[in-house]
C-alpha cells in the first residue's frame, strides 16, 4: 500500500527559485523547475473571478483557490501517492446541481482555510499531502480585482473590470490596475523573494497572471531590492483576447511600463515565437537583460512549454550559457 512520501529538508538542493504567475503558465514553469531544484516557491495571483474559484470567492469571501491548486498539483511528488492526490485535487464534479464543475482541490483548500483560519498554513497542509517539491503562496492576503483601460480598433476606449473580462477583451490593453490599489502582500511571499537566488516571471496570461504581481506594492518593492536575478519567460504565442496581436518585445515593454524599477537579467524566448529577433534583442539590451533563444515548446507544435526543454533553458541561464548553445556569457553565474 502507498504511504505518504517523506518531507524533504527545508533547504533542499539546488538554487532557491521564486516563480510568479498563475494558471497553466505557472504550472509549466514549476514542472520545469522541479527537474533542477527542490527549493521552489510559487507566488500565485489571486484575482480569478470565474469558474469554481469565482463561485467560492463570491459565496465565501475567500481567496480564489484555483490557481493555487494548479500550482500545488504541478509540484506534487513523483510517486503513486503524489500523482494520485494530484489527480484528486484536479478532479471536477459533473452534475446538474451546484457541485457542477467544482474542483475537489478548491473545496479541500477552502475547507482547510476555514478549519485553520490561516491561508498559508492551509496551503502548506495540502503541500504535505501531495509531498510537494516546494511551497505555494498567494501573492496577496486579500482577493483582488483586475481593472484595465482598453482601446478598441475603432479608437474608442473603455474600462474593463474583472479577470475574466480583461482576459477576453477584444481591445488593446493600455494600462492595468488592481482593486484594492494597495493590497497587503503575503509576508511569506515577500520573504521568499528577498531570500531567492532567482526569480522567474512568465509565461502565462500576461495581463491577468503575470503582471498583477508587479502591482502589489509589497511584492514590487521586494522584486526591486532583492539580490536575486530575474528571468522573464515569454509566451509561445499571443493569447486570444488580452495579448492578441502583441509582439514578443511588446510583452517586455508592458512589464517595464508598469514596473520601471524592475531589473530583468535574462529573457527566455522560443525563436519560433519571435517575429523579429533583432528587435527583441534591442529591447532586451535597453532593459539591461540578456536574451536566451532556445526551443522550449513541445515538439508537436502546440503552443505549450515542454518541461524538459524549459528546464534546460533555465539551467543555461543559471550556469551562464546565454549566447549560442555552449557559449558562456561573461559575468553570468
Protein Blocks (a to p, Z undefined) as FASTA:
>chain_A
ZZddddddfklgajddddedehjllmmmmmmmmmmbcbdcddddfkbfghjllmmmmmno
pacfklmmmmmmmmpccdfklmmmmmmmmpccddfbfknopafklmmmmmmmmmnopakl
mmmmmmmmnopacddddfbfbdcddddddddfkopacddedjklmmmpcbdcfbdcdddf
bdcddfklmmmmmmpmbdcededdfklmmmmmmmmmklmmmmmmpmbdcdddddfbdceh
jlgoiafklmmmmmmmmmmmbccfbdcddfklpfblmlmmmmmmmnopacddddfbdfkl
pacddfklmmmmmmmmmnopabcghiacehiZZ
